[in-house]
Amino acid sequence: MTSPSSNPSLNLWPYAIIGWFAMFVSALIAWMAFAVRQNLDLVRPDYYEQEIRFQEQLDRVNRTAAVHSELAFQYEPTTGEVILRLPAAHIAQHPTGRIQFYRAADAALDCEVPLTIAAHGTQRLNVRALQVGPWKMRVTWSVASKEYFLEKTFIIPAAQRDLNASATSVK
C-alpha cells in the first residue's frame, strides 16, 4: 500500500486571494483618504458680491430685451467690418460704454474698444486684424444711469485671412 506523502504540496491560492483582498482594501482606504481631503466648495468666498454682479448682468440683459428690436448688428466679411446700431432714443442721450471682442479659444486675443457711436447712430469697427474663427462681441453701454448689454457671435472666415495681413488692429 502506498502511504500518504509526508511532504504535501503547498497550495498558494489562499495566500494569493488574501493578498489581493489586502491590496484592494489598502487601495480603497488610500483613495478614500485622498477624496476626503479634497476641497469641494461650490460656493466662492465672495459669493454675495458675485451674486449681486450676476443680478446686475441679468438686469442689463432684461433692459436690452426691451429695445432688442431697435438694435442692429452686422458683420461684413468683404470689408472686414462690424457695424453696430443702437436705438435712436439712446443716441440722443450720448451713450458711453465699451465693446469687447472675446475669443474663447485664446484669451490673449481678446481686445476692447470704447463705444463711440456716430451722430447717425452707428459705429463701424474694423476687425480685419482679428484671427480667423469664432468671436463674441460684447457691448456694454450706459444711458441715463441705466446699463445695457448685447452679445453677438460672428465667425471670421478663412478667406478673411488674406485681408488680415494688411489690416490694422482694433486695439
Buried (B, 14 or more C-beta within 10 A) or exposed (E): EEEEEEEEEEEEEEEEEEEEEEEEEEEEEEEEEEEEEEEEEEEEEEEEEEEEEEEEEEBBBEBBEEBEEEBEBEBEBEEBBBBBBBBEEBBEEEBEBEBBBBBEEEEEBBBEBEBEBEEEBBBEBBBBBBBEBEBBBBBBBBBEEEBBBBBBEBEBEEEBEEBBEEBEEBE
